[in-house]
Amino acid sequence: MLGRLVAWFSDPSRWSGSAGIPARVLEHLGYTALAVVIAAVIALPIGAVIGHTRRGGLAVVGVANGLRALPELGVLVLFVLLLGLGLLPPTLALVLLAIPPLLAGAYSGVAGADPGAVDAARGIGMRESQILLQVEVPAAVPLVLAGLRFATLQVIATATIAAYVGLGGLGRFIIDGFSVRDFPQMLGGALVVAVLSIVVELVLQLLGRFVTPGPERLGMRRHPEGPAAESLQSASTPSSAERHDR
Amino acid sequence: MRAFGYDLDTLVIAHVLLALVPVVLGLLIALPLGWWAHRSPGARRVLVPLSGALYTVPSLALIVFIPVVLGTPILSPVNVGLTLTIYTVALLVRSVAEALDAVPASVTLAALAVGYRPAGLLLGVQLPLAVPVLTAGLRVASVSSFSLVTVGALVGIDSLGTLMTDGFQQDYTAMVVTGIVGSIVLAFIFDALWLALGRALTPWSRARAGV
């Protein structure tokens, strides 16, 4: 099997043309980016506003958890049966599946901002919109990024399945390979999509380190025994303890 | 019960078995691994990134890898079961380690002081206190297992996903919807079950909430 897999990869036609590996990788990344960006535009503002006002938080968590039970395959098939073939129906299904982690990340990130910092911002006269954008959103960055990473991986995995309903991308190798029982092709496709997922995850993790503001970027969180982290903790603990007592 | 030319009971039973067994098996594997990661920083440095990487691999790809690695037939349900077991372990190893980390040192020290031995400490004090965090992880693993099991239908493994693929081929929306609704209902039933089990195992948390 290994020899046939190597033969599959070393076939020159695998590396050019619209059905080659590079073209399929680009397609796969394209579908993923499209769906995640649309989902982010919808979910992040809603999650942030709900996290700020704290109204409807339970509903957000409920909806996010409920959507998680949706079977990806069923949603894809249903959208295509109802809306027809083409790029749009599977993309809409991917958007729907990417929304819950993004919504949950934005909501919990904003709602979890240090209440002491939010009170202080209100105390020095910041408007609510300023508090949201300048205090809560920066504090929410790590959780938003975690949501973004999870959503992206979910979409990459589901886009693979979407080959069944006629989408291109790397799932084509697996679905087409299965229909003619061409196992090297299935395995080759599976290998490429697995590597792609891991690479994308690593890139997003790295990106996260660059855009995370404040102490976490400097790695203080990883060394709780460090003096800087200690002073940060002692600075933030009383305010949150106070908050609990009220 | 028959519908759309299928015996629904058979599909439901296959669906439940193929989603549930991996969750239980995954939990049993993740408990010792998570405990190991909790005890040894070296083990954690290997186990946590490894589980992260495994969790990253798309389900359809993992279902295809397993027959090659293990030599199981491509049409064997074991491929789907093992894929879901791997996801459960990957998700829960970190949950278990973090749940055990979260047990306050004062509690552990007090237990040691009143004479708990290491095994008794783990089973009688640390694990029970870890149940809420563990239940949360288990619920996520269970819900995703009940939805991902349908992907097996793409490589001929029966579950309610079969109604989705065959409904697609026959352009029969009602059949697809039946598959989706059935799969969601099963996911919610077992989610409620884990929640109830978690509560039953931690009677003190209810007592505290009632005060």
Interface residues (C-beta under 8 A of the other chain):
Chain A: M1 N65 R68 A69 L70 P71 E72 L73 G74 V75 V77 L78 V80 L81 L82 L153 I156 A157 T160 I161 Y164 V165 G171 I174 I175 F178 F183 M186 L187 G189 A190 L191 V193 A194 S197 I198 E201
Chain B: G52 A53 T56 V57 P58 S59 L60 A61 L62 V64 F65 V68 I74 V140 V143 S144 F146 S147 L148 T150 V151 A153 L154 V155 L160 G161 M164 T165 G167 F168 D171 T173 V176 V177 G179 I180 S183 I184 A187 F188 D191
